[in-house]
Amino acid sequence: MNEKSWLVVQFPLKSAKGSQRDHWLKDKVTEYLEIFLSDAGLGHVDGFDMGKCVSDPTAYALNIFCVVNDEARGVALIKKVLKEHRLDYTRIKIAAMPYENGETYTLKYAYKKGVTDFSL
């Protein structure tokens, strides 16, 4: 049996509060991921945060958190849903962390080649 994992989908923002479009994106991505993760029996969306990055106070991000029971399938499904529905797929990072006793996220996918770092 696969272990539960946290997955976070991260979009860069230009400001702490985000634009009207950023809020629309948060709502749409949350809605689609909730539907598709649930339908696939993979998991659910467990909230979001929007604002300054902890590691770099000059950077801003939208983070959408999901709990999945199969990390690899969850990442693949998220990428597919965002790409098919044109939800800023070309700007995302996806990272994972064990659900129990996880301390740090590990980057699983980045829209830019060569990107290896991830932080909230």
Secondary structure as GFF3:
##gff-version 3
##sequence-region A 1 120
A	DSSP	beta_strand	5	13	.	.	.	ID=ss1
A	DSSP	alpha_helix	20	39	.	.	.	ID=ss2
A	DSSP	beta_strand	43	52	.	.	.	ID=ss3
A	DSSP	beta_strand	60	68	.	.	.	ID=ss4
A	DSSP	alpha_helix	71	84	.	.	.	ID=ss5
A	DSSP	three_ten_helix	89	91	.	.	.	ID=ss6
A	DSSP	beta_strand	93	98	.	.	.	ID=ss7
A	DSSP	beta_strand	106	110	.	.	.	ID=ss8
###
